[in-house]
Amino acid sequence: MHTVSKRTLMDKTAPNRSTGIINGKSSNVLNWDDVRFPWAYPKYKKMLSNFWTPFEINMAQDIKQFPNLSEAEQDTFLKIIGLLALLDSIQTDYAGKVADYLTDSSLNALMIMLAQQEVIHNHSYSYVLSSLVSKQKQDEVFEFWRTEPILERRNDFVVRGYRDFVEQPNVEHLLKSIVFDVILEGLFFYSGFAFFYHLARNQKMVATSTMINYINRDEHIHVDLFVKIFKEILNEYPEYKKKLEPFVQQTFLQAAELEIEWARYIIGHRIDGIFINEVEDYIKFYANVRANQLGYDRPFEGYRKNPLRWIKAYEEVDLGKSDFFEQKSRQYTKVNYVDNGFDEL
C-alpha cells in the first residue's frame, strides 16, 4: 500500500514547481507563474473573487419573520443550521490535514483558502442564530449533533471516512476521504439548501437564504477543487481507479440513503409546498452527479434531470445585477451549472 509523506517546510534542493501532487518534490516556495497544475491559478482567482462575510447580510426582516414561521418551519430551520454548523466544522479541520500532504504549494494555498471559507460559513450560522434566538437556544442548536440519532448516523459515516486517512495516511485512504468530502459538500447539504430556498421562494427568511446562496456557491467550488485533486492523484496512481469502483458505488448509495432519511425527518410531509418525493429524487440526482464528476458510473438508474428545477433561480445570479433577494448587488461571475452538466446528465 502506498504511503503519503507530509510536505517539507522548505527544500533547497527541489524545484518550485512540484514533481507530483503527492509524494513529490517541491521547494515549497509559491510562485503562481511556476506551478504544476494550470487550473490552480484560475481556481485561486475564483475563490478570491467570491470572498464574503456574514456582516454583509442584513437580518432585520428575518428577525421580524422568524416568530411567524410555523412550528415545523422553525424546528426544521434550526435543525438544518445545527447540521450545517457541524459539517463545516469538520471541513475546516479536514482541509488543513489534506493540505499537509499536497506537494504543490499552490494546492496547499487553495486548501487554506477553502478552510478559511469554511470558518466564514460557521461564523454565518452563529450570526444567523444570534440574530433570531436566545443564547440558550443557540447553544442547544450547536448541540443537536450529539442528541439527534439520524444526525449521528450521517456524521459518523463521514467522520469514519476522514479518520481512516488522518490515522493511517496512505494513498487509498486519501482518495477515499476525498469521496467522503464530495459527499459531505456536494450531497449532504442539499436537502437543507432546498428548504431555505423554498422559504425564500415564499418570501420568508430571505436574508438567511442569501447567506445559504453564498455558501452553496462556495461548496460548488470546493467540490470541483477536490474532484480535480482526486483525478490528479489517480493520474499518478492509476491502479486505484478500478480498485475504488465498488467502494465509490456503495458509498454513494449509502450516502443517498442517509440523506433521504434526514430529508424525511426534517421535511417529510410537514412543510407546505415541498414534496418529499421530489426531494428524494433530487438527492438521487445529485448522488449521480457527484459520482459521475469523480469519473465513476452513476449509482442510480435514471435520475438524469433535476426534479427541483426552480432551485436554479436561487443558485445562479447574473453579474452585477441586484439579485432576487434584494440584499445587495453581487459582483461575481455567474457559473452556469446547466452548461457544466450539473442539471442534466
N, C-alpha and C positions, 0 to 999 in steps of 0.2 A: 504493500500500500504506500502510495506517495505521501511523504510528509510535506508540510509547508513551513518555510522559515520566515521569521519576522524580518522586516526591512531594517537594515542597519541605519543608525542615525547619520552617519557620514562615511563615505568610502572614496578615498582619494584615487584609488586605482580603477574605479569604474566610470563609465561614461554617464553624462547627464541623462541621455535618452536610455531608458531601461532596456535590458535584453530580454525581458519576459514579463508577463503580467504578474506571475508569482514565481518565487524561487529564481528570480533573475538577478542581474547586477545593475546597480544604479548608484550614482554618487549621492543621490537624494537632494540634489540641487534642482529647484523647479525653474525651468526655462520654457515658457509656453510655446516658443518657436522651435523647441527641440524635445518633443515628447513622442512617445511610441505610437499613440493612438490618435488618428486625425479627428476623431469625433469628440475628444476630450475638451478641446478649447471651445467649440460651439456649445457643448453642454454646460461648460462653466459660464459662458455669457448668458445662456438662457436662465440658469439658476440665479445668476446675479440680477438679471432684469426683473425677476419675479419677486424680489425682496418686498416684504410687507411686515407690519406689526399689528397686533390687536388694537393698539391705540387709534388706528385709523377708522375703526368701526364705531359708529355712534349707536349706543344701545338704548337710547331714550324711548323709542317706540316699542321695542321689545319688552322693556321694563313695564310699560303700561299693559301690554297684551298678555304677558305670561299668566297672570292670575285668572284671565278669562279663558284660557285653554281648558278643554275638558280634563277630567281627572286622568283619563287614559293617555291623553296627549302629553300632559305634564310628566307622568310616570315614564312614558317612552322617551321623551326628551331627555330627562335626567339620566336614565339608564344608558342611553346611547352615548351621552357625554362621558359617563363613567367608563364605558368600554373604550372609547377613543383615547382617553387620558392614559389608560394602561398600555394600549398598543403603542402609542407614540413614545411612552417612557421606555419601553423595551427597545424601540427602534434607535433611540439616541445612543444607547449603550452598544447595541449590535453594530451600528455603523462604525463606531470607533474601533471595535475589535476586528472587523474586516479590514479596516484601513491599515492596521499593523502589518498585514500580510501581503498587501499590494505593493509590488516592487516599484512601479512607476509613481513618481512624486505627484504627477498631475491627478492620478486617480485617488491618491491619498487626500489631495486638496478637495476633490469633489465629495469624498466621504465626509470630510469635516464640514463642508457647506451643507450637506444633507443632514448631518447631525444637528447643526445649528437650526435648520428649518424645523426639525422635529421638536427642538426646545421651544421654538416660537409656537408650534401647534399646541404643545402642552400649556404654554402660557395663555393661549387664547381660550382654552377650556376653563381655566381658573378665572379669566377675565369675564367670560360669559356668566359663569355661576355666581361670581361675586356681585355681578350686576343684578341678578334675578332672585337669589335665595339667600337665606341666612348663612352665617359661617358654620353653624351646626349642620345645616343641610348640605352645604358644600363638602364638608368633611365626610359626611355619610356617602355622598356620591363617589368620592375618591376611595371609598372602602367597598364599593359594590363588587369589585373583582374578588374579594375574599368571601363574600356571602351569597353570591348567585351561582348555583351549581352549573347552569348552562354556560355562563361566562367562564367558570373554572375549567370546564372541558375544552372549550375553544382555546383558552390561554395556555393550558398545559400542552396542548397539541403543538403550538408554535414554539413554546419555550423549550420543550424537549428537543426539537429540531435544531434550535440555536445552541443549546447546551452541549450537544454532541461535538459541535465544531469548537466551542470555547474550551471544552475539557480535553478533546483529542483533535487538535488542529491538523488535518490532513486534507488532501485534495477532494476526496469523496465527501467528507463532512462539510467542507466549504461549499461545494456545489449543492449539496442537499439543503444546507442552510439558506442558500440563495433562493431555492424553490419555495421554502417556507416564507422568506421575505416577500416574494412576489405574491404569495397567497395573502399575507398579512396586509400589505399595502395596496394590492390590486384586486382583492376579493372580500376580505373581512370588514372593510369599511363600507361596503356598497349598499347594504340594506339600510344602514344608518344614514348614508347620504340621501338615499331615496326618500326617507322620512322627512328630512329637513327641507328638501326641495319640494316635497308635497305641501308642507306648511307654507313655503314661500309662494307656491302656485295659488294658494288661497289667501294670500296677503297676510300671513301670520309669521311672526318671528323672522322678519326679513333680514334684520341685521345679523342674526345668528347664521342664517343661510348664506349671507355674504361671506362670513368667515369660513363656513364649510366649503364654499366655492373656491376660496383661496387654497384651502387645504387639499381639496380634490385635485386642483391644478398641480400642486406640488407633488402629490402622490403619483400622478401620471408620469411626471418626470423621474421620480425615484424608481418606479418600476422599470422604466426604459433604461435607466442607468444600470440597474442590477442585471437586466436582461443582457445588455451589452457585455458586462463583465463576465457573466455566465458563459456566453458564447465565445469570448476571447479565451477563457480558461479551457473550454472544450477544443478550441483550435490548437492549443498547446498540449492538451492531454486527450486526444480524440478517442481513446479507448473507453472513456467514461460515457460517451454519448449513448451507445447501445445499452451499456450496463445499467444506466439510470432510468431507462424507459419504463420498466414495470413500477419503479418507485414513484416516478412523476405521475403516472396514470392513477395509481392507488391513492396517492397523497391528495391529488386534486379532487377525486371522488369523495374522499373522507372530509376534505375541507368544505366542499359544497354542502354535504350533509350537515355539518356543524353550523354553517352559515344559515341554512334553511331552518334548522331547529331554532336558532336565535331569532330569525325573522318571524317565525310563527309565534314565538313567545312575546316579542316586543311590539309586533304589529298585528299579526293574526287577523281577526275579524273585528277588532275593536277600534280601528282608526278609519273613520269615514273617508271614502274616496280612494283608498289604496286597496287593491285586490291582491290578496296574499298569493294566489296562483300566479299572477304576473310577476310578483317579486321573486318567487321561486324560479320562474323561468329566466328572470333577469340574472339571478345568481348562477344558474347553469350556463347561461350565455357567456358571462364573464369568466367562469371557470374554463370554458372552451377558448376564449380569447387569450387568457394568460398562458395556458398550456401551449397553445399554438405560437405565441410570442417566443417561448423558450425553445421552440423547434420540435415539439412533440405532437402526437395525434391528440385530437380533442377528446376528452373523456366521455362526453355526452353526445349520442347520436342526435343530429338535428341541432336545434338551438343556434342557428346561424344569424338570426336577426334579433336586435334589441327589442324586447317587448314593451319597454318603457321609453319610447322614442321622445316623449315630451321632456325628459330629463336633459336632452341635448341643449335645449334653450337655456338651461341653468349652468351647464358646464362650459359653454363657449360664448365669449363676448368679443365683439369686433374692436379693433384697435382704436383707442382714443374716444370711443363713444361712451356716454353715460349709460351704465348697464341697467338691466331691468329692476335691480334692487333700488336704484336711485340713491345709492350710498356715496359714490364718488366716481370720477372718471378714471377708467383703468387704462393706464398707458403700458400695455403689453401686447405682444403679438398673438393673435388668435391661432390656436392649433386645431386644425380640423381633423377630429378623430375619425370621421367618416372616411376621409381620404386615406387615413392611416390604417384602414381596415378594422377599426375598433367597433364599428356599428353594424357591419355585415361581414360575415366570414364565408 
